[in-house]
Amino acid sequence: MQYAEIIVALGGGLLLAWVADLLTGRRGLFATLVVSSAGVACGCFLAVRVFAVSTLDSWPWVLWSMIAAVVCLGAFFLFRNKR
């Protein structure tokens, strides 16, 4: 499959957002989806363009994307405004 890495990265970002929403109990799935997808995009950019550790047709950038999504979700819940 030609785009399997991209599909796995998007699915992993969706899964991470869903799990983060379940663990926090906030009922804000759309916000966690936005934050997680931004993290996936940033992780991909860092792995492919900035550090040049992989290309889009290899698998290491998917791991970078998942790590970046976790970092972004952690920062989102840490610095989020709690009215």
C-alpha positions in Angstrom: 0.0 0.0 0.0 1.5 3.3 -1.1 0.2 5.6 1.6 0.0 3.2 4.6 2.3 5.4 6.7 0.1 8.4 6.3 -3.1 6.4 7.1 -1.4 4.9 10.2 -0.2 8.4 11.4 -3.7 9.9 11.0 -5.3 6.9 12.7 -2.8 7.1 15.5 -3.4 10.8 16.0 -7.2 10.1 16.1 -6.7 7.3 18.7 -4.4 9.5 20.9 -7.0 12.3 20.8 -9.8 9.9 21.7 -7.8 8.3 24.6 -6.8 11.7 25.9 -10.4 12.8 25.9 -11.4 9.7 27.7 -8.7 9.9 30.3 -9.4 13.6 31.2 -13.2 13.2 31.0 -13.6 16.7 29.4 -16.0 15.8 26.6 -14.1 18.1 24.2 -13.2 15.6 21.5 -13.0 18.3 18.8 -10.4 20.3 20.7 -8.2 17.2 21.3 -8.5 16.2 17.7 -7.3 19.6 16.6 -4.4 19.6 19.0 -3.4 16.0 18.2 -3.6 16.6 14.4 -1.4 19.7 14.8 1.1 17.5 16.8 1.1 14.9 14.1 1.8 17.5 11.4 4.6 19.1 13.5 6.2 15.7 14.2 6.1 14.9 10.5 7.7 18.3 9.6 10.4 17.9 12.3 11.3 14.4 11.2 11.3 15.0 7.4 12.3 18.6 6.9 14.1 19.8 10.0 16.2 16.9 11.2 16.0 14.8 8.0 15.9 11.5 9.9 13.4 9.9 7.4 11.3 10.4 4.3 7.6 10.2 3.9 7.9 6.7 2.4 9.6 5.2 5.5 8.2 4.6 9.0 10.4 6.5 11.5 8.5 9.8 10.9 5.3 8.1 12.2 6.9 7.5 15.6 8.0 11.1 15.6 4.5 12.2 14.8 3.0 10.2 17.6 5.5 11.5 20.1 4.8 15.1 19.0 1.1 14.5 19.3 1.5 13.3 22.9 3.7 16.3 23.7 1.1 18.7 22.2 -1.8 17.0 24.1 0.2 17.2 27.3 0.9 20.9 26.8 -2.8 21.4 25.9 -4.1 20.0 29.1 -1.3 21.6 31.2 -1.7 25.2 29.9 -5.4 25.1 29.1 -7.6 27.8 30.6 -9.8 26.4 33.4 -12.6 28.8 34.0 
